[in-house]
Amino acid sequence: MDVIAPNEIRVVVETTDTAGAPRGAVPAVVFKKLFDAVFAALLAADRELHAKAAASTFLVSRLSLAPCEIGFTEIVAPGGSGVASSIALFRRCAGRVYRSDYQILLQYRRLMRGFQRIVAALDPAYAVVVGYHDTELPLDDFFRRQIDRVGLTNETRPLTDSWFAGAVLCAFDGRLQAIDYRGAAWRGRLVLAGGETQIECVFDRAMGEDALNPFGNKDVTVTGRAIYTGDSPLPERVEVLTLDVLPRATAAVDIRGSLAPLAIGECEDGLESR
């Protein structure tokens, strides 16, 4: 992928092993549904920000086959504001809903319907990522569930009816299973220490496979942005920032001396026996 401009987004579609199509090939019907849905969402974002006379113009900046990639560039109208970018609003709302800020889309009903159209166009046989000039966001089944939760959000629902929803930096210890590098988003499952509970982890592809390979099938500490959806006390997904292998004891520890009773005067903390 070449350099993406700040006023541009790219949509990359990649086949998965279940697609039944050659690697890199995307059926025209899949391409058209996704193209139409993303373009409609950009128009919806533009209508949220600009009057008709100051509407932005969207140009197709890139079309490629392998991988299948669609690019849209926004040209802000002379009467508009450079700050009021439709692509920036699209990015802000998509990112915040992805990280469980469901209220944001309730402020932009047109854009909410646009995102609902995007998730309706997603095909599980194809992995989709939206790329910006400095980051990317997977449009996957997790994103679809987050958009579905927007429709279920009710401002009058008692807080006691749900767990925390939002994103926070956390660290988790567990065993990381094999990392799956297939598709547009790299994933792994972290089995938490002391149980069978699993948390999905997603990795920044910029880290590279060589940097991640040493942590597959290892006991690790995962530090990253944990996304809580409000449906569980545990996060549903962690965006991994760092990985550290947990140290393992190499020899048995002799604890016999620590089990022996202390004689009076042996305490080193200054406390006296009474």
C-alpha positions in Angstrom: 0.0 0.0 0.0 1.4 3.4 -1.0 1.1 6.6 1.1 -2.5 7.5 2.1 -3.2 11.3 2.1 -4.9 12.8 5.2 -8.0 13.5 3.2 -8.3 10.0 1.9 -9.4 6.5 3.1 -8.6 3.1 1.6 -10.7 0.0 1.9 -8.8 -3.2 1.5 -10.7 -6.5 0.8 -8.9 -9.8 1.1 -10.1 -13.3 0.7 -10.0 -15.9 3.5 -9.6 -19.6 3.3 -13.4 -20.1 3.2 -14.0 -17.8 0.3 -13.6 -20.5 -2.4 -12.0 -18.0 -4.7 -8.4 -17.4 -5.9 -6.2 -15.4 -3.5 -6.8 -11.7 -4.3 -9.9 -12.2 -6.4 -13.1 -10.6 -5.1 -16.4 -11.2 -6.8 -17.9 -8.1 -8.5 -21.1 -8.4 -6.4 -19.1 -8.3 -3.1 -17.0 -5.4 -4.4 -20.1 -3.4 -5.5 -22.0 -3.8 -2.3 -19.0 -2.7 -0.2 -18.1 0.2 -2.6 -21.7 1.5 -2.5 -22.0 1.1 1.3 -18.8 3.0 2.0 -19.6 5.7 -0.5 -23.1 6.1 1.0 -21.6 6.4 4.5 -19.2 9.1 3.4 -22.1 11.0 1.8 -24.0 10.6 5.1 -21.1 12.0 7.0 -20.9 14.9 4.6 -24.6 15.7 5.1 -24.1 15.7 8.9 -21.5 18.4 8.5 -22.2 20.5 5.4 -25.1 22.2 3.8 -25.9 21.2 0.2 -24.2 24.2 -1.2 -21.0 23.5 0.7 -21.0 19.7 0.2 -17.7 17.9 -0.3 -16.8 16.1 -3.5 -15.5 12.5 -3.3 -13.2 11.2 -5.9 -12.1 7.6 -6.5 -8.4 7.8 -5.8 -7.4 4.2 -6.1 -8.7 0.9 -7.6 -6.5 -2.2 -7.5 -7.0 -6.0 -7.9 -4.4 -7.7 -5.8 -5.2 -6.9 -3.1 -8.6 -5.5 -3.9 -8.4 -1.9 -2.8 -10.7 1.1 -3.1 -9.6 4.6 -2.3 -11.8 7.7 -1.7 -10.4 11.3 -1.5 -12.5 14.2 -0.2 -12.3 17.6 -1.8 -13.9 20.2 0.6 -16.0 22.8 -1.2 -14.6 26.4 -1.2 -17.4 27.5 1.0 -16.7 24.7 3.5 -14.3 24.4 6.3 -11.1 22.5 6.1 -11.6 21.4 9.6 -15.1 20.0 8.9 -13.9 16.9 7.1 -16.4 14.2 6.3 -13.7 11.6 6.3 -12.5 12.8 9.7 -16.1 12.4 11.1 -16.3 8.9 9.5 -13.0 7.9 11.1 -13.9 9.4 14.5 -17.3 7.8 14.8 -16.1 4.4 13.4 -13.2 4.3 15.9 -15.2 5.3 18.9 -18.0 2.8 18.2 -15.4 0.2 17.7 -14.1 1.0 21.2 -17.6 0.9 22.7 -18.6 4.5 22.7 -22.1 3.8 21.5 -23.5 7.2 22.2 -21.4 8.9 19.5 -23.5 7.6 16.6 -26.8 8.6 18.3 -25.6 12.2 17.6 -25.3 11.4 13.9 -28.3 9.3 12.8 -27.6 9.5 9.1 -24.1 8.2 9.6 -25.4 5.5 11.9 -27.6 4.3 9.1 -24.5 4.4 6.8 -22.5 2.2 9.1 -25.4 -0.2 9.4 -25.4 -0.4 5.6 -21.6 -1.1 5.6 -22.0 -4.0 8.1 -24.9 -5.4 6.1 -22.5 -5.5 3.1 -19.8 -7.4 4.9 -19.3 -11.0 3.8 -17.6 -13.3 6.4 -15.6 -14.9 3.5 -13.7 -11.6 3.0 -11.7 -9.6 5.5 -12.1 -5.8 5.2 -9.8 -3.1 6.7 -10.2 0.7 6.4 -6.9 2.5 6.2 -6.2 6.1 7.1 -3.0 8.1 6.7 -1.8 7.0 10.2 -3.8 4.0 11.3 -6.3 1.3 10.2 -9.5 -0.2 11.5 -10.8 -3.8 10.8 -14.4 -3.9 9.6 -15.1 -7.4 10.8 -17.7 -9.4 12.8 -16.6 -7.5 16.0 -17.3 -4.2 14.3 -20.7 -5.5 13.1 -21.6 -6.5 16.7 -20.6 -3.0 17.9 -22.8 -1.3 15.4 -25.6 -3.7 16.4 -25.1 -2.6 20.0 -25.7 1.1 19.0 -29.2 0.2 18.1 -29.7 -1.5 21.4 -28.4 1.4 23.4 -30.9 3.1 25.6 -29.9 6.2 27.6 -32.6 5.4 30.2 -31.3 1.8 30.9 -30.0 1.6 34.5 -26.3 1.3 34.8 -26.7 -1.8 37.0 -28.0 -3.7 34.0 -24.7 -3.8 32.2 -21.0 -4.0 32.7 -18.5 -1.3 31.8 -18.4 -0.3 28.1 -15.4 1.5 26.8 -11.7 1.1 26.2 -8.8 1.2 28.7 -5.2 0.2 28.8 -4.8 -3.1 30.6 -2.4 -6.0 31.0 -3.4 -9.6 31.0 -1.4 -12.8 31.8 -2.2 -16.0 29.9 -1.2 -18.4 27.2 -1.3 -16.9 23.7 -2.3 -19.5 21.2 -0.9 -19.5 17.6 -1.2 -16.2 15.9 -3.3 -16.2 12.7 -1.7 -14.0 10.0 -4.4 -14.7 7.5 -6.7 -11.9 6.4 -6.4 -8.2 6.8 -6.3 -8.3 10.6 -3.9 -10.5 12.5 -5.5 -12.3 15.5 -4.7 -14.6 18.4 -6.6 -16.0 21.4 -5.3 -15.4 24.9 -6.3 -18.1 27.4 -6.3 -16.3 30.8 -4.1 -17.8 33.5 -6.0 -20.0 36.0 -9.0 -20.8 33.7 -10.3 -21.4 30.2 -11.6 -17.9 29.6 -10.3 -16.6 26.2 -9.9 -13.0 25.0 -9.4 -12.2 21.3 -6.2 -10.2 20.6 -5.6 -8.2 17.4 -2.1 -7.2 16.4 -0.7 -4.2 14.5 0.6 -5.6 11.2 3.3 -2.9 11.3 5.0 -5.0 14.0 5.8 -7.7 11.4 5.6 -11.4 11.7 9.2 -11.8 12.8 8.5 -9.7 15.9 5.4 -11.6 16.8 6.4 -15.2 16.1 8.4 -15.7 19.3 5.2 -15.2 21.4 2.9 -17.7 19.7 2.0 -20.7 21.9 3.8 -19.0 24.9 2.8 -17.8 28.4 2.8 -14.1 28.0 1.8 -10.7 29.4 -0.3 -8.8 26.9 -0.5 -5.1 27.3 -2.9 -3.2 25.1 -6.2 -1.3 24.7 -8.9 -3.6 26.1 -12.3 -3.1 24.6 -15.2 -3.7 27.0 -18.6 -4.0 25.4 -20.9 -3.9 28.4 -21.9 -7.5 28.0 -19.3 -9.0 30.3 -16.9 -8.1 33.1 -14.0 -9.1 30.7 -13.0 -7.3 27.5 -14.2 -8.8 24.2 -11.0 -7.8 22.3 -7.6 -6.4 23.1 -5.6 -4.3 20.7 -2.1 -5.5 21.5 0.6 -2.9 22.1 3.3 -5.0 23.7 4.1 -8.6 24.5 6.4 -10.1 27.1 7.1 -13.7 27.8 6.3 -14.7 31.4 9.4 -16.0 33.2 9.2 -19.6 34.3 10.9 -21.2 37.2 13.9 -23.3 36.1 14.4 -25.1 39.5 12.4 -26.1 42.5 12.4 -23.6 45.3 13.2 -24.9 48.8 10.7 -23.5 51.2 11.5 -25.7 54.2 13.3 -22.9 56.1 10.4 -20.6 55.7 8.1 -23.1 57.4 10.2 -23.4 60.5 8.9 -21.5 63.6 10.7 -18.2 64.4 12.5 -17.9 67.7 11.9 -14.7 69.8 14.2 -12.0 68.5 14.5 -13.3 65.0 12.1 -10.8 63.5 13.9 -8.2 61.5 11.1 -5.7 61.2 11.5 -4.4 64.8 8.3 -5.9 66.2 8.6 -7.6 69.5 6.8 -10.7 70.6 4.4 -10.2 73.5 
